[in-house]
Amino acid sequence: MKMEETAMADEQDVQAAARLSEVYGHLQSEVGKVVVGQSEVIEQLLIALFAGGHCLLVGVPGLAKTLLVRTLAESLSLKFSRVQFTPDLMPADITGTEVIQEDRTAGERSFRFLPGPIFANVLLADEINRTPPKTQAALLEAMQEQQVTIGGEQHRLPQPFFVLATQNPIEQEGTYPLPEAQLDRFMFQVLVDYPDEEAELQIVKQTTSDVMQRVTPTLNAEEIHAFSQLVRRIPIADHLARYALQLSRQTRVGGPDVSELVTKYVSWGAGPRASQYLVLAAKARAALQGRHYVGTDDIRAVAAPVLRHRIIANFSAEADGVTTEQIVEHLLENIQMRESNSSA
């Protein structure tokens, strides 16, 4: 009887994965009405969303990062909130604060909590590196525990809760780089690059006309939560989980079988959270493609956004022009070569 129930549950999950794939196509279409030429970025944001993670978007100004986040929230029928991070921003400006409320009839005063902009489903932390570490740290508890603590009292955040932070990579004056402990809270670091020529032409024509594109909400919060639970139920074979594990472990200088390139150019590698996110993101990618199983290609596809902000390159890498992106590519080639040699 239990085997029949398990088979029935698996069949339901297979159908749910096919349904999620259809929804993913609709979401891409709806967001594409407003945001042109960022299909890979949209895919990575949705992978993180359904895997229950947060994203750090890195790109120069004018690439529609804010518009993308707002449009995504609208297409998902979620409450959206934006915080412009500035040097004078205080933690209470994000989380909320307690104010004194007076009851004139009873002549009594009491504290009442006023929620901040963090109480939303999608929070855009715009230019997060422009505010001091004290204010940046206000997001730590929210991102990890899905709650904030004010005056010793815990306040749960609405579900789902999705933080999208942006950074400008070319202007570093008056900025406060995120510490590694906070960077590790982001599942993905998403690179938002310039559009190609045809996409940019379409952007120019679309944004200089008097026609306003509208998106139709595709999913609500309850459906997103259900799909997130589906992602966690997708099975992964032991050898694939070990493949993800090896990608993380091969970044740690001093570990066994670490390559010469990593030893030469890396000062600090990825922690266990990277392995967890590699598996979760691979499951989410498989589900978005309508599959109820994880393949090697899923892990390889999410390796760069998961690892690029968790590998700390040293001075030698900077001097030789070696980027973390190139280090991740080396890891993927190194592990694939090792697997080929072992199978031979």
Contacts in CASP RR format, 6 or more apart in sequence:
PFRMAT RR
TARGET T0000
AUTHOR 0000-0000-0000
METHOD contacts of the structure
MODEL  1
MKMEETAMADEQDVQAAARLSEVYGHLQSEVGKVVVGQSEVIEQLLIALF
AGGHCLLVGVPGLAKTLLVRTLAESLSLKFSRVQFTPDLMPADITGTEVI
QEDRTAGERSFRFLPGPIFANVLLADEINRTPPKTQAALLEAMQEQQVTI
GGEQHRLPQPFFVLATQNPIEQEGTYPLPEAQLDRFMFQVLVDYPDEEAE
LQIVKQTTSDVMQRVTPTLNAEEIHAFSQLVRRIPIADHLARYALQLSRQ
TRVGGPDVSELVTKYVSWGAGPRASQYLVLAAKARAALQGRHYVGTDDIR
AVAAPVLRHRIIANFSAEADGVTTEQIVEHLLENIQMRESNSSA
10 292 0 8 1.000
13 230 0 8 1.000
13 233 0 8 1.000
13 234 0 8 1.000
13 292 0 8 1.000
14 292 0 8 1.000
16 226 0 8 1.000
16 227 0 8 1.000
16 230 0 8 1.000
17 230 0 8 1.000
17 234 0 8 1.000
17 286 0 8 1.000
17 287 0 8 1.000
17 290 0 8 1.000
17 291 0 8 1.000
17 292 0 8 1.000
18 290 0 8 1.000
20 50 0 8 1.000
20 227 0 8 1.000
20 230 0 8 1.000
20 287 0 8 1.000
20 288 0 8 1.000
20 290 0 8 1.000
21 287 0 8 1.000
21 288 0 8 1.000
21 289 0 8 1.000
21 290 0 8 1.000
23 218 0 8 1.000
23 219 0 8 1.000
23 227 0 8 1.000
24 46 0 8 1.000
24 288 0 8 1.000
24 289 0 8 1.000
26 218 0 8 1.000
27 42 0 8 1.000
27 46 0 8 1.000
27 72 0 8 1.000
27 75 0 8 1.000
27 76 0 8 1.000
27 218 0 8 1.000
27 219 0 8 1.000
28 39 0 8 1.000
28 42 0 8 1.000
28 43 0 8 1.000
30 71 0 8 1.000
30 75 0 8 1.000
30 215 0 8 1.000
30 216 0 8 1.000
30 218 0 8 1.000
31 42 0 8 1.000
31 68 0 8 1.000
31 71 0 8 1.000
31 72 0 8 1.000
31 75 0 8 1.000
31 215 0 8 1.000
32 42 0 8 1.000
32 71 0 8 1.000
33 213 0 8 1.000
33 214 0 8 1.000
33 215 0 8 1.000
34 67 0 8 1.000
34 71 0 8 1.000
34 213 0 8 1.000
34 215 0 8 1.000
35 42 0 8 1.000
35 64 0 8 1.000
35 67 0 8 1.000
35 68 0 8 1.000
35 71 0 8 1.000
36 195 0 8 1.000
36 199 0 8 1.000
36 202 0 8 1.000
36 203 0 8 1.000
36 206 0 8 1.000
37 195 0 8 1.000
37 196 0 8 1.000
37 199 0 8 1.000
37 202 0 8 1.000
37 203 0 8 1.000
38 63 0 8 1.000
38 64 0 8 1.000
38 68 0 8 1.000
38 192 0 8 1.000
38 195 0 8 1.000
41 57 0 8 1.000
41 68 0 8 1.000
41 190 0 8 1.000
41 192 0 8 1.000
42 68 0 8 1.000
42 72 0 8 1.000
43 285 0 8 1.000
43 288 0 8 1.000
44 55 0 8 1.000
44 188 0 8 1.000
44 190 0 8 1.000
44 302 0 8 1.000
44 305 0 8 1.000
45 55 0 8 1.000
45 68 0 8 1.000
45 72 0 8 1.000
45 164 0 8 1.000
45 188 0 8 1.000
45 190 0 8 1.000
46 72 0 8 1.000
46 284 0 8 1.000
46 288 0 8 1.000
47 188 0 8 1.000
47 281 0 8 1.000
47 284 0 8 1.000
47 285 0 8 1.000
47 288 0 8 1.000
47 302 0 8 1.000
48 54 0 8 1.000
48 55 0 8 1.000
48 162 0 8 1.000
48 187 0 8 1.000
48 188 0 8 1.000
48 281 0 8 1.000
48 284 0 8 1.000
49 76 0 8 1.000
49 160 0 8 1.000
49 162 0 8 1.000
49 224 0 8 1.000
50 224 0 8 1.000
50 227 0 8 1.000
50 228 0 8 1.000
50 231 0 8 1.000
50 284 0 8 1.000
50 287 0 8 1.000
50 288 0 8 1.000
51 187 0 8 1.000
51 228 0 8 1.000
51 231 0 8 1.000
51 277 0 8 1.000
51 280 0 8 1.000
51 281 0 8 1.000
51 283 0 8 1.000
51 284 0 8 1.000
52 160 0 8 1.000
52 162 0 8 1.000
52 187 0 8 1.000
52 228 0 8 1.000
52 280 0 8 1.000
53 162 0 8 1.000
53 186 0 8 1.000
53 187 0 8 1.000
53 188 0 8 1.000
53 277 0 8 1.000
53 280 0 8 1.000
54 143 0 8 1.000
54 162 0 8 1.000
54 163 0 8 1.000
54 164 0 8 1.000
54 165 0 8 1.000
54 185 0 8 1.000
54 186 0 8 1.000
54 187 0 8 1.000
54 188 0 8 1.000
55 162 0 8 1.000
55 163 0 8 1.000
55 164 0 8 1.000
55 165 0 8 1.000
55 186 0 8 1.000
55 187 0 8 1.000
55 188 0 8 1.000
55 189 0 8 1.000
55 190 0 8 1.000
56 128 0 8 1.000
56 165 0 8 1.000
56 166 0 8 1.000
56 167 0 8 1.000
56 178 0 8 1.000
56 183 0 8 1.000
56 186 0 8 1.000
56 188 0 8 1.000
56 189 0 8 1.000
56 190 0 8 1.000
56 309 0 8 1.000
57 65 0 8 1.000
57 69 0 8 1.000
57 164 0 8 1.000
57 165 0 8 1.000
57 166 0 8 1.000
57 167 0 8 1.000
57 190 0 8 1.000
57 192 0 8 1.000
58 166 0 8 1.000
58 167 0 8 1.000
58 169 0 8 1.000
58 189 0 8 1.000
58 190 0 8 1.000
58 191 0 8 1.000
58 192 0 8 1.000
59 65 0 8 1.000
59 166 0 8 1.000
59 167 0 8 1.000
59 168 0 8 1.000
59 169 0 8 1.000
59 191 0 8 1.000
59 192 0 8 1.000
59 193 0 8 1.000
60 168 0 8 1.000
60 169 0 8 1.000
60 170 0 8 1.000
60 194 0 8 1.000
61 168 0 8 1.000
63 192 0 8 1.000
63 193 0 8 1.000
63 194 0 8 1.000
63 195 0 8 1.000
64 203 0 8 1.000
65 166 0 8 1.000
65 192 0 8 1.000
66 82 0 8 1.000
66 124 0 8 1.000
66 126 0 8 1.000
66 166 0 8 1.000
68 192 0 8 1.000
69 80 0 8 1.000
69 82 0 8 1.000
69 122 0 8 1.000
69 124 0 8 1.000
69 164 0 8 1.000
70 80 0 8 1.000
70 82 0 8 1.000
70 124 0 8 1.000
71 215 0 8 1.000
72 122 0 8 1.000
73 79 0 8 1.000
73 80 0 8 1.000
73 121 0 8 1.000
73 122 0 8 1.000
74 80 0 8 1.000
74 215 0 8 1.000
74 217 0 8 1.000
75 215 0 8 1.000
75 216 0 8 1.000
75 217 0 8 1.000
75 218 0 8 1.000
76 121 0 8 1.000
76 122 0 8 1.000
76 217 0 8 1.000
76 218 0 8 1.000
76 219 0 8 1.000
76 220 0 8 1.000
76 224 0 8 1.000
77 217 0 8 1.000
77 218 0 8 1.000
77 219 0 8 1.000
77 220 0 8 1.000
77 221 0 8 1.000
78 120 0 8 1.000
78 121 0 8 1.000
78 122 0 8 1.000
78 160 0 8 1.000
78 162 0 8 1.000
78 221 0 8 1.000
78 224 0 8 1.000
79 120 0 8 1.000
79 121 0 8 1.000
79 122 0 8 1.000
79 158 0 8 1.000
80 120 0 8 1.000
80 121 0 8 1.000
80 122 0 8 1.000
80 124 0 8 1.000
81 117 0 8 1.000
81 118 0 8 1.000
81 119 0 8 1.000
81 120 0 8 1.000
81 122 0 8 1.000
81 123 0 8 1.000
81 124 0 8 1.000
82 117 0 8 1.000
82 123 0 8 1.000
82 124 0 8 1.000
82 126 0 8 1.000
83 89 0 8 1.000
83 93 0 8 1.000
83 94 0 8 1.000
83 117 0 8 1.000
83 118 0 8 1.000
83 123 0 8 1.000
83 124 0 8 1.000
83 125 0 8 1.000
83 126 0 8 1.000
84 126 0 8 1.000
84 127 0 8 1.000
85 125 0 8 1.000
85 126 0 8 1.000
85 127 0 8 1.000
85 128 0 8 1.000
85 129 0 8 1.000
85 130 0 8 1.000
85 131 0 8 1.000
85 135 0 8 1.000
85 136 0 8 1.000
86 130 0 8 1.000
86 131 0 8 1.000
87 130 0 8 1.000
87 131 0 8 1.000
87 132 0 8 1.000
87 174 0 8 1.000
89 131 0 8 1.000
89 135 0 8 1.000
90 135 0 8 1.000
91 134 0 8 1.000
91 135 0 8 1.000
91 137 0 8 1.000
91 138 0 8 1.000
93 116 0 8 1.000
93 135 0 8 1.000
94 116 0 8 1.000
94 117 0 8 1.000
94 118 0 8 1.000
94 135 0 8 1.000
94 138 0 8 1.000
94 139 0 8 1.000
95 116 0 8 1.000
95 118 0 8 1.000
95 138 0 8 1.000
95 142 0 8 1.000
95 148 0 8 1.000
95 150 0 8 1.000
96 113 0 8 1.000
96 114 0 8 1.000
96 115 0 8 1.000
96 116 0 8 1.000
96 118 0 8 1.000
96 148 0 8 1.000
96 150 0 8 1.000
97 113 0 8 1.000
97 114 0 8 1.000
97 116 0 8 1.000
97 150 0 8 1.000
98 111 0 8 1.000
98 112 0 8 1.000
98 113 0 8 1.000
98 114 0 8 1.000
98 150 0 8 1.000
98 151 0 8 1.000
99 111 0 8 1.000
99 112 0 8 1.000
99 114 0 8 1.000
100 109 0 8 1.000
100 110 0 8 1.000
100 111 0 8 1.000
100 112 0 8 1.000
101 109 0 8 1.000
101 110 0 8 1.000
101 111 0 8 1.000
101 112 0 8 1.000
102 108 0 8 1.000
102 109 0 8 1.000
103 109 0 8 1.000
103 110 0 8 1.000
113 150 0 8 1.000
113 153 0 8 1.000
113 155 0 8 1.000
115 155 0 8 1.000
117 123 0 8 1.000
118 138 0 8 1.000
118 139 0 8 1.000
118 142 0 8 1.000
118 148 0 8 1.000
118 157 0 8 1.000
119 155 0 8 1.000
119 157 0 8 1.000
119 158 0 8 1.000
120 158 0 8 1.000
120 161 0 8 1.000
121 158 0 8 1.000
121 159 0 8 1.000
121 160 0 8 1.000
121 161 0 8 1.000
121 162 0 8 1.000
121 221 0 8 1.000
122 162 0 8 1.000
122 164 0 8 1.000
123 161 0 8 1.000
123 162 0 8 1.000
123 163 0 8 1.000
123 164 0 8 1.000
124 164 0 8 1.000
124 165 0 8 1.000
124 166 0 8 1.000
125 139 0 8 1.000
125 163 0 8 1.000
125 164 0 8 1.000
125 165 0 8 1.000
125 166 0 8 1.000
126 165 0 8 1.000
126 166 0 8 1.000
127 166 0 8 1.000
127 167 0 8 1.000
127 168 0 8 1.000
128 136 0 8 1.000
128 139 0 8 1.000
128 165 0 8 1.000
128 166 0 8 1.000
128 167 0 8 1.000
128 178 0 8 1.000
129 136 0 8 1.000
129 167 0 8 1.000
129 168 0 8 1.000
129 175 0 8 1.000
129 176 0 8 1.000
129 177 0 8 1.000
129 178 0 8 1.000
130 174 0 8 1.000
130 175 0 8 1.000
130 176 0 8 1.000
131 176 0 8 1.000
132 176 0 8 1.000
133 176 0 8 1.000
133 179 0 8 1.000
136 176 0 8 1.000
136 178 0 8 1.000
136 179 0 8 1.000
136 182 0 8 1.000
137 182 0 8 1.000
138 148 0 8 1.000
139 163 0 8 1.000
139 165 0 8 1.000
139 182 0 8 1.000
139 185 0 8 1.000
140 181 0 8 1.000
140 182 0 8 1.000
140 185 0 8 1.000
141 147 0 8 1.000
141 148 0 8 1.000
141 149 0 8 1.000
142 148 0 8 1.000
142 157 0 8 1.000
142 161 0 8 1.000
142 163 0 8 1.000
143 163 0 8 1.000
143 185 0 8 1.000
143 186 0 8 1.000
144 185 0 8 1.000
146 156 0 8 1.000
146 157 0 8 1.000
146 159 0 8 1.000
146 161 0 8 1.000
147 154 0 8 1.000
147 155 0 8 1.000
147 156 0 8 1.000
147 157 0 8 1.000
148 154 0 8 1.000
148 155 0 8 1.000
148 157 0 8 1.000
149 155 0 8 1.000
158 221 0 8 1.000
159 221 0 8 1.000
159 225 0 8 1.000
160 221 0 8 1.000
160 224 0 8 1.000
160 225 0 8 1.000
160 228 0 8 1.000
163 186 0 8 1.000
165 186 0 8 1.000
167 178 0 8 1.000
180 268 0 8 1.000
180 312 0 8 1.000
183 189 0 8 1.000
183 309 0 8 1.000
183 310 0 8 1.000
184 271 0 8 1.000
184 273 0 8 1.000
184 310 0 8 1.000
186 309 0 8 1.000
187 277 0 8 1.000
187 280 0 8 1.000
187 281 0 8 1.000
187 305 0 8 1.000
187 306 0 8 1.000
188 277 0 8 1.000
188 281 0 8 1.000
188 302 0 8 1.000
188 305 0 8 1.000
188 306 0 8 1.000
189 305 0 8 1.000
189 308 0 8 1.000
189 309 0 8 1.000
190 305 0 8 1.000
191 305 0 8 1.000
191 308 0 8 1.000
194 200 0 8 1.000
195 203 0 8 1.000
206 213 0 8 1.000
219 227 0 8 1.000
227 287 0 8 1.000
230 287 0 8 1.000
231 280 0 8 1.000
231 283 0 8 1.000
231 284 0 8 1.000
231 287 0 8 1.000
232 280 0 8 1.000
232 283 0 8 1.000
234 283 0 8 1.000
234 286 0 8 1.000
234 287 0 8 1.000
234 292 0 8 1.000
234 293 0 8 1.000
234 294 0 8 1.000
235 292 0 8 1.000
235 293 0 8 1.000
235 294 0 8 1.000
236 279 0 8 1.000
236 282 0 8 1.000
236 283 0 8 1.000
236 293 0 8 1.000
236 294 0 8 1.000
237 294 0 8 1.000
240 282 0 8 1.000
240 294 0 8 1.000
240 295 0 8 1.000
240 296 0 8 1.000
240 299 0 8 1.000
241 279 0 8 1.000
243 296 0 8 1.000
243 299 0 8 1.000
243 335 0 8 1.000
244 275 0 8 1.000
244 278 0 8 1.000
244 279 0 8 1.000
244 282 0 8 1.000
244 299 0 8 1.000
245 275 0 8 1.000
246 335 0 8 1.000
247 274 0 8 1.000
247 275 0 8 1.000
247 278 0 8 1.000
247 299 0 8 1.000
247 303 0 8 1.000
247 307 0 8 1.000
247 331 0 8 1.000
247 332 0 8 1.000
247 335 0 8 1.000
248 270 0 8 1.000
248 271 0 8 1.000
248 272 0 8 1.000
248 274 0 8 1.000
248 275 0 8 1.000
248 278 0 8 1.000
248 307 0 8 1.000
249 255 0 8 1.000
249 275 0 8 1.000
250 257 0 8 1.000
250 258 0 8 1.000
250 259 0 8 1.000
250 262 0 8 1.000
250 331 0 8 1.000
250 334 0 8 1.000
250 335 0 8 1.000
251 262 0 8 1.000
251 266 0 8 1.000
251 269 0 8 1.000
251 270 0 8 1.000
251 274 0 8 1.000
251 307 0 8 1.000
251 310 0 8 1.000
251 311 0 8 1.000
251 327 0 8 1.000
251 331 0 8 1.000
252 258 0 8 1.000
252 269 0 8 1.000
252 270 0 8 1.000
252 271 0 8 1.000
253 262 0 8 1.000
253 263 0 8 1.000
253 266 0 8 1.000
253 267 0 8 1.000
253 268 0 8 1.000
253 269 0 8 1.000
254 263 0 8 1.000
259 330 0 8 1.000
259 331 0 8 1.000
259 334 0 8 1.000
261 322 0 8 1.000
261 327 0 8 1.000
261 330 0 8 1.000
262 327 0 8 1.000
262 330 0 8 1.000
262 331 0 8 1.000
264 316 0 8 1.000
264 317 0 8 1.000
265 313 0 8 1.000
265 314 0 8 1.000
265 316 0 8 1.000
265 317 0 8 1.000
265 320 0 8 1.000
265 322 0 8 1.000
265 327 0 8 1.000
266 311 0 8 1.000
266 312 0 8 1.000
266 313 0 8 1.000
266 314 0 8 1.000
266 317 0 8 1.000
266 327 0 8 1.000
267 312 0 8 1.000
267 313 0 8 1.000
267 314 0 8 1.000
268 311 0 8 1.000
268 312 0 8 1.000
269 310 0 8 1.000
269 311 0 8 1.000
269 312 0 8 1.000
270 307 0 8 1.000
270 310 0 8 1.000
270 311 0 8 1.000
271 310 0 8 1.000
273 310 0 8 1.000
274 306 0 8 1.000
274 307 0 8 1.000
274 310 0 8 1.000
277 302 0 8 1.000
277 306 0 8 1.000
278 299 0 8 1.000
278 302 0 8 1.000
278 303 0 8 1.000
278 306 0 8 1.000
278 307 0 8 1.000
279 294 0 8 1.000
279 299 0 8 1.000
281 298 0 8 1.000
281 302 0 8 1.000
281 305 0 8 1.000
281 306 0 8 1.000
282 294 0 8 1.000
282 295 0 8 1.000
282 298 0 8 1.000
282 299 0 8 1.000
282 301 0 8 1.000
282 302 0 8 1.000
283 294 0 8 1.000
283 298 0 8 1.000
285 298 0 8 1.000
285 301 0 8 1.000
285 302 0 8 1.000
286 292 0 8 1.000
286 293 0 8 1.000
286 294 0 8 1.000
286 295 0 8 1.000
286 298 0 8 1.000
300 332 0 8 1.000
303 328 0 8 1.000
303 331 0 8 1.000
303 332 0 8 1.000
304 325 0 8 1.000
304 328 0 8 1.000
304 329 0 8 1.000
307 324 0 8 1.000
307 328 0 8 1.000
307 331 0 8 1.000
308 324 0 8 1.000
308 325 0 8 1.000
308 328 0 8 1.000
309 324 0 8 1.000
311 324 0 8 1.000
311 327 0 8 1.000
311 328 0 8 1.000
313 322 0 8 1.000
313 323 0 8 1.000
313 324 0 8 1.000
313 327 0 8 1.000
316 322 0 8 1.000
317 323 0 8 1.000
317 327 0 8 1.000
END
